[in-house]
Amino acid sequence: MRRYDQSWFDRGRSGGFILLWWLVQAIAFPLTPHSFHGARVFLLRLFGARIGQGVSIRPTARFTYPWKVCIGDHSWIGDDVVLYSLDWITIGNHCVISQKSYLCTGSHDLHDPAFGLKTAAIAIGNGAWVAADCFIAPGVQIGANAVVGARSNVLSNIPNQQVCWGSPCRPRYLRTYAQ
């Protein structure tokens, strides 16, 4: 670890701005009642997040760098969800990210003796549901209307409209809708 160096990494804002965000998130988010989604959305937008209309965000959700987050209309972010946004996280319209899920855009190069930082964006398509306690790895794309079952580890892309689960997460069958 003596050789570890991430001086090249651009967090997107100054250290002071980042510290201010972390203080606001640590104090303001947990003090807002569960139904005060608008207040949390306002704070996230104030710090650069792109958030659509009708978005619900629970007070225990955590955003590392909100200026690297985009959430579409009428999406929900559940309790204790972590958006580890070292790179972009894009969540479409009408999505659900259920409680305790972890969207991770950063990792390290295990073949590098200096343990170099690697980042890759995450994209979640419109209408997707990531169920409780899932891990979404860097660079993953989850297709539109896909469902990721509870406690899944998503290490590769998930196709549109697939119901998937497991560790590692794999497509199981096509998601259909009652007519």
Backbone bond lengths (Angstrom), bond angles and torsions (degrees), N, CA, C in turn:
res aa  C-N    CA-C-N  psi(-1)  N-CA   C-N-CA  omega(-1)  CA-C   N-CA-C  phi
1 M - - - 1.449 - - 1.526 111.37 -
2 R 1.293 117.21 -14.44 1.468 120.67 179.21 1.526 110.97 -59.59
3 R 1.337 117.93 -28.53 1.468 122.14 -177.35 1.523 112.79 -92.83
4 Y 1.312 117.75 -1.84 1.471 120.64 -178.38 1.524 110.05 -62.64
5 D 1.341 115.45 132.61 1.462 120.75 -178.84 1.525 108.63 -148.22
6 Q 1.314 116.38 118.07 1.464 119.25 174.48 1.528 110.45 -119.25
7 S 1.326 115.91 29.16 1.462 120.17 -178.83 1.526 112.12 -61.85
8 W 1.311 118.35 -22.26 1.455 123.11 179.34 1.536 111.96 -74.95
9 F 1.338 117.40 -19.41 1.464 121.39 -172.19 1.521 111.05 -73.40
10 D 1.326 115.74 130.15 1.465 122.62 179.38 1.527 109.44 -100.06
11 R 1.314 116.96 109.68 1.464 121.17 179.10 1.521 112.03 -74.31
12 G 1.306 117.45 -13.10 1.459 121.16 175.00 1.516 114.97 95.26
13 R 1.305 118.14 -14.09 1.466 122.89 178.53 1.525 107.97 -149.05
14 S 1.330 115.47 167.99 1.467 120.69 179.92 1.528 110.89 -71.40
15 G 1.308 116.16 160.06 1.454 121.36 178.04 1.520 112.71 -57.96
16 G 1.323 117.40 -39.54 1.466 121.24 178.63 1.521 112.28 -64.29
17 F 1.329 116.31 -41.56 1.468 120.94 178.48 1.527 110.21 -64.63
18 I 1.326 116.33 -41.81 1.473 121.22 178.61 1.520 110.27 -62.64
19 L 1.323 117.13 -45.00 1.460 120.62 177.89 1.525 111.11 -61.06
20 L 1.331 117.25 -42.20 1.465 120.67 176.93 1.528 110.72 -59.62
21 W 1.346 117.11 -44.66 1.467 120.23 177.94 1.528 110.82 -58.81
22 W 1.329 116.45 -48.35 1.469 119.99 -177.87 1.523 111.31 -60.96
23 L 1.333 118.31 -36.85 1.463 121.07 176.65 1.528 111.42 -67.56
24 V 1.319 116.81 -45.35 1.472 120.78 178.39 1.521 110.49 -60.42
25 Q 1.321 116.56 -45.03 1.462 120.15 179.97 1.531 111.50 -65.11
26 A 1.311 118.17 -40.79 1.463 121.81 -178.37 1.521 112.51 -69.22
27 I 1.329 117.19 -30.75 1.464 120.31 -176.07 1.535 111.63 -99.52
28 A 1.324 117.51 -52.04 1.468 120.74 -172.39 1.523 113.30 -74.08
29 F 1.322 118.07 -43.17 1.465 119.91 -177.32 1.524 112.37 -58.26
30 P 1.337 119.45 -54.96 1.470 118.94 -175.74 1.524 113.75 -67.66
31 L 1.320 118.12 -19.44 1.465 120.51 -179.28 1.523 113.19 -85.56
32 T 1.321 117.65 -11.65 1.466 119.27 179.59 1.522 109.56 -84.14
33 P 1.330 117.29 137.61 1.477 119.97 176.35 1.536 110.74 -60.12
34 H 1.322 115.53 153.72 1.472 121.36 -177.00 1.522 112.89 -50.40
35 S 1.330 117.99 -39.12 1.471 120.51 -174.60 1.526 113.84 -81.81
36 F 1.326 119.01 -1.54 1.466 122.07 -178.23 1.526 111.28 -88.66
37 H 1.317 116.07 54.73 1.466 120.47 -179.10 1.522 111.36 -60.85
38 G 1.321 116.16 -37.78 1.463 120.66 -178.03 1.514 113.10 -58.20
39 A 1.319 117.41 -37.92 1.468 120.81 179.47 1.521 110.55 -65.25
40 R 1.330 116.67 -42.49 1.465 120.06 179.83 1.529 110.94 -69.41
41 V 1.327 116.71 -40.02 1.469 120.44 176.10 1.533 109.87 -61.31
42 F 1.334 116.93 -42.91 1.462 121.06 177.98 1.529 110.84 -57.40
43 L 1.348 116.77 -48.03 1.464 120.25 -179.48 1.526 111.54 -62.62
44 L 1.315 117.02 -42.60 1.462 119.91 178.67 1.522 111.35 -62.91
45 R 1.324 116.70 -43.37 1.480 119.87 177.53 1.520 110.54 -63.43
46 L 1.329 117.03 -40.00 1.459 122.07 179.04 1.528 110.86 -57.17
47 F 1.340 116.34 -33.40 1.457 121.86 179.95 1.529 112.65 -96.94
48 G 1.330 117.66 14.72 1.457 120.89 168.98 1.518 117.37 103.68
49 A 1.331 118.78 -2.97 1.470 119.63 177.78 1.528 109.49 -68.05
50 R 1.319 115.30 148.43 1.469 121.98 175.17 1.522 106.63 -103.70
51 I 1.314 116.10 108.39 1.456 120.70 -173.91 1.517 109.29 -128.83
52 G 1.336 115.88 131.00 1.449 122.45 -178.34 1.520 112.68 -76.64
53 Q 1.316 114.89 -168.96 1.461 122.89 -178.27 1.524 110.73 -82.80
54 G 1.342 116.19 148.21 1.451 121.58 173.32 1.519 114.78 67.45
55 V 1.320 118.28 25.78 1.464 122.08 -178.82 1.535 109.34 -84.74
56 S 1.335 116.33 135.93 1.459 122.70 177.21 1.520 109.27 -109.46
57 I 1.327 115.94 125.38 1.461 121.55 179.80 1.522 107.71 -129.77
58 R 1.315 116.74 123.32 1.461 121.94 -178.29 1.536 110.36 -75.01
59 P 1.340 117.11 153.17 1.467 120.40 -174.02 1.521 115.22 -67.06
60 T 1.329 118.42 -16.91 1.467 119.80 179.80 1.523 112.90 -97.26
61 A 1.328 118.06 2.88 1.472 120.91 175.46 1.533 108.91 -66.97
62 R 1.345 115.99 148.03 1.464 121.38 -178.07 1.520 110.76 -127.40
63 F 1.337 115.32 135.87 1.459 123.39 -178.72 1.519 107.84 -125.70
64 T 1.325 117.99 117.45 1.463 120.10 -178.12 1.526 110.39 -66.53
65 Y 1.325 117.29 -57.37 1.465 122.54 178.53 1.531 107.98 -130.52
66 P 1.329 118.59 95.72 1.464 120.27 -174.74 1.531 113.91 -61.70
67 W 1.325 118.11 -24.32 1.458 121.17 178.94 1.529 111.72 -69.44
68 K 1.322 118.14 -3.44 1.466 122.62 175.80 1.530 110.53 -114.46
69 V 1.339 116.91 26.68 1.465 122.43 -178.47 1.517 109.80 -127.61
70 C 1.340 114.71 135.65 1.466 121.88 175.77 1.534 107.52 -132.68
71 I 1.339 116.73 122.95 1.459 122.50 -178.78 1.521 108.41 -124.99
72 G 1.331 116.19 126.74 1.461 121.55 -178.01 1.523 112.89 -76.80
73 D 1.324 115.03 177.56 1.464 123.00 -177.29 1.527 112.54 -60.32
74 H 1.331 114.86 143.22 1.470 124.35 170.92 1.522 113.66 56.92
75 S 1.317 117.00 34.41 1.468 121.11 175.97 1.521 109.63 -99.90
76 W 1.327 115.66 158.40 1.470 122.02 -177.91 1.515 109.63 -122.74
77 I 1.328 114.90 136.76 1.462 122.47 174.14 1.526 106.35 -118.78
78 G 1.329 117.47 116.68 1.457 122.63 -171.18 1.516 114.67 -82.23
79 D 1.333 114.30 177.84 1.459 121.75 179.26 1.527 111.63 -60.75
80 D 1.319 114.98 139.09 1.464 123.67 175.56 1.526 114.29 61.53
81 V 1.327 117.53 19.18 1.463 120.53 172.64 1.529 107.68 -73.70
82 V 1.332 116.40 138.40 1.461 121.59 176.38 1.526 108.29 -115.24
83 L 1.329 116.01 123.97 1.456 121.74 171.76 1.525 106.27 -105.89
84 Y 1.336 115.43 92.25 1.461 122.81 -179.22 1.520 107.07 -81.70
85 S 1.319 114.63 82.85 1.464 122.59 -166.30 1.527 112.80 -95.23
86 L 1.333 116.13 62.80 1.463 119.13 171.03 1.518 109.88 -69.48
87 D 1.324 116.59 -26.22 1.458 125.03 174.93 1.531 105.77 -126.08
88 W 1.311 117.43 -179.50 1.463 121.49 -176.74 1.525 112.23 -66.75
89 I 1.320 114.94 138.32 1.462 122.99 167.85 1.519 106.20 -121.28
90 T 1.336 115.25 119.18 1.462 121.62 179.67 1.516 108.37 -117.56
91 I 1.323 115.86 122.99 1.459 123.33 179.61 1.521 106.79 -118.24
92 G 1.320 116.79 127.68 1.456 121.52 -175.01 1.519 114.12 -73.73
93 N 1.319 115.08 -168.30 1.462 123.11 177.45 1.529 110.18 -77.17
94 H 1.319 116.30 147.39 1.473 123.25 173.68 1.530 112.47 56.91
95 C 1.325 116.66 40.49 1.467 122.35 178.00 1.523 110.26 -102.14
96 V 1.315 115.41 155.63 1.463 121.66 172.23 1.528 107.91 -125.85
97 I 1.330 115.53 126.03 1.457 121.93 171.29 1.530 104.30 -113.46
98 S 1.318 116.31 104.94 1.464 121.36 -171.15 1.523 112.38 -77.71
99 Q 1.328 113.71 167.79 1.458 122.85 -173.13 1.522 113.08 -51.96
100 K 1.331 113.19 144.27 1.458 125.18 175.69 1.538 115.08 64.80
101 S 1.318 117.76 12.36 1.466 119.03 176.01 1.527 109.49 -77.84
102 Y 1.343 115.51 152.68 1.458 122.21 -175.35 1.524 108.02 -128.85
103 L 1.327 116.60 113.03 1.457 122.51 176.83 1.527 106.87 -100.22
104 C 1.328 116.51 110.35 1.458 123.38 -168.30 1.522 111.04 -113.97
105 T 1.331 117.95 111.42 1.462 121.06 179.57 1.527 113.18 -96.64
106 G 1.331 117.53 4.02 1.460 119.25 -178.54 1.515 112.85 -129.53
107 S 1.333 115.12 146.91 1.458 121.88 175.35 1.528 107.51 -154.28
108 H 1.320 116.18 -164.36 1.460 120.95 -179.41 1.521 109.83 -134.14
109 D 1.314 115.28 152.36 1.461 122.12 179.99 1.521 109.07 -81.16
110 L 1.323 116.80 108.28 1.467 120.38 -176.63 1.522 112.55 -71.61
111 H 1.337 118.07 -14.32 1.463 121.71 177.71 1.526 112.24 -91.35
112 D 1.315 117.11 -4.12 1.458 122.86 -178.46 1.531 108.94 -97.88
113 P 1.323 118.76 120.80 1.465 119.90 179.60 1.536 112.64 -61.71
114 A 1.338 116.92 -20.05 1.466 121.04 177.21 1.527 111.82 -90.09
115 F 1.365 117.74 1.18 1.462 122.54 176.15 1.526 111.12 58.68
116 G 1.347 116.57 42.68 1.452 122.64 -174.17 1.522 115.00 -54.93
117 L 1.303 114.85 140.21 1.464 122.23 177.89 1.520 109.95 -68.88
118 K 1.342 115.85 137.59 1.456 122.54 174.23 1.526 107.35 -128.74
119 T 1.327 117.12 137.29 1.459 120.73 176.31 1.519 109.33 -128.80
120 A 1.337 115.39 152.05 1.451 121.33 175.47 1.524 108.23 -156.30
121 A 1.311 115.70 140.70 1.464 122.17 -176.55 1.527 111.78 -68.16
122 I 1.321 115.75 155.33 1.468 124.06 173.45 1.523 107.20 -117.30
123 A 1.341 116.34 136.91 1.473 121.49 177.15 1.523 109.03 -130.55
124 I 1.332 115.75 129.76 1.456 121.97 179.36 1.523 107.33 -119.74
125 G 1.337 116.43 121.97 1.453 122.49 -174.29 1.519 113.61 -73.32
126 N 1.320 115.43 163.09 1.462 122.52 179.59 1.523 111.43 -53.52
127 G 1.327 115.91 137.87 1.452 121.42 174.32 1.517 115.57 76.07
128 A 1.322 118.50 6.94 1.463 120.96 -179.04 1.522 110.62 -78.88
129 W 1.314 114.97 151.88 1.462 122.16 176.39 1.519 108.74 -127.35
130 V 1.331 116.35 118.03 1.452 122.87 172.55 1.527 105.31 -101.54
131 A 1.327 117.35 110.01 1.462 121.88 -174.66 1.528 111.03 -73.70
132 A 1.315 116.60 -177.42 1.460 123.22 -170.59 1.527 113.74 -60.76
133 D 1.332 114.19 140.19 1.465 123.70 168.67 1.526 113.87 61.14
134 C 1.323 116.28 41.43 1.472 121.06 178.57 1.525 109.96 -98.30
135 F 1.328 115.18 150.74 1.458 122.66 172.97 1.519 107.65 -109.82
136 I 1.334 116.63 125.83 1.463 122.65 177.12 1.528 106.69 -112.56
137 A 1.325 116.95 118.20 1.462 122.75 -173.78 1.530 112.15 -79.70
138 P 1.336 116.80 162.21 1.464 121.35 177.32 1.532 111.33 -56.47
139 G 1.331 115.32 139.04 1.452 121.71 175.32 1.516 115.60 82.78
140 V 1.315 118.94 -0.59 1.464 122.02 -176.55 1.526 110.95 -77.22
141 Q 1.330 114.89 141.23 1.464 122.67 170.86 1.517 107.73 -118.63
142 I 1.327 115.55 126.39 1.459 121.65 176.59 1.521 106.83 -106.57
143 G 1.329 116.24 124.06 1.453 121.91 -173.68 1.517 113.70 -68.85
144 A 1.321 114.59 164.38 1.466 122.05 178.84 1.523 110.29 -59.76
145 N 1.321 115.71 137.58 1.471 124.38 176.40 1.527 113.77 61.71
146 A 1.314 117.87 18.15 1.467 121.26 175.37 1.524 109.08 -79.24
147 V 1.326 116.15 156.40 1.464 122.81 174.46 1.523 107.56 -124.57
148 V 1.333 115.82 128.80 1.454 121.69 175.93 1.524 106.75 -108.46
149 G 1.336 116.73 117.63 1.455 121.96 -176.49 1.517 113.18 -66.69
150 A 1.323 115.14 156.71 1.458 122.68 -176.93 1.529 112.10 -53.22
151 R 1.326 114.35 142.10 1.460 124.83 176.55 1.525 114.84 61.33
152 S 1.310 116.46 24.00 1.461 120.75 177.87 1.521 110.89 -81.87
153 N 1.319 115.33 151.72 1.462 123.07 172.80 1.516 107.59 -110.50
154 V 1.334 116.10 107.25 1.459 121.53 -175.78 1.518 108.13 -94.91
155 L 1.344 114.85 105.99 1.464 121.58 -175.19 1.519 112.52 -108.60
156 S 1.350 116.81 -7.58 1.464 121.33 178.44 1.526 108.65 -145.28
157 N 1.313 115.92 170.42 1.461 121.16 -175.10 1.526 112.06 -62.16
158 I 1.332 115.17 147.38 1.460 123.42 178.25 1.528 107.64 -113.94
159 P 1.350 117.95 127.09 1.463 120.16 -178.39 1.533 112.90 -68.94
160 N 1.322 115.16 162.20 1.465 121.83 175.15 1.520 111.03 -54.94
161 Q 1.314 115.83 141.75 1.461 124.88 168.55 1.526 114.80 60.14
162 Q 1.320 117.73 22.57 1.461 120.96 177.99 1.526 110.77 -99.03
163 V 1.316 116.41 140.00 1.454 122.04 169.78 1.531 105.60 -92.83
164 C 1.334 115.78 123.96 1.457 121.45 -170.89 1.515 109.58 -133.67
165 W 1.326 116.19 152.32 1.464 120.96 172.08 1.509 109.06 -163.72
166 G 1.332 114.27 168.06 1.451 120.25 174.26 1.514 113.38 119.82
167 S 1.324 112.51 178.02 1.448 121.39 177.85 1.527 108.52 -138.38
168 P 1.325 117.32 92.12 1.455 126.60 8.11 1.536 112.02 -79.33
169 C 1.310 115.07 155.18 1.465 122.23 -178.80 1.526 110.20 -67.58
170 R 1.340 115.70 134.05 1.467 122.13 179.58 1.530 109.87 -137.02
171 P 1.345 117.63 145.70 1.464 120.60 175.04 1.534 110.80 -61.73
172 R 1.343 116.19 138.79 1.462 121.71 -178.66 1.521 111.98 -115.03
173 Y 1.348 116.41 -42.07 1.462 119.74 178.41 1.522 109.44 -164.09
174 L 1.323 115.65 166.70 1.462 123.13 -178.77 1.522 110.57 -75.82
175 R 1.295 117.08 133.85 1.473 121.89 175.51 1.520 108.25 -77.21
176 T 1.320 116.43 124.48 1.465 121.07 178.22 1.518 109.18 -119.96
177 Y 1.300 116.01 162.03 1.467 122.54 -177.98 1.507 109.52 -120.88
178 A 1.345 116.00 141.10 1.468 120.28 175.59 1.536 108.30 -68.02
179 Q 1.289 114.59 138.04 1.473 119.45 -179.22 1.499 111.98 -93.78
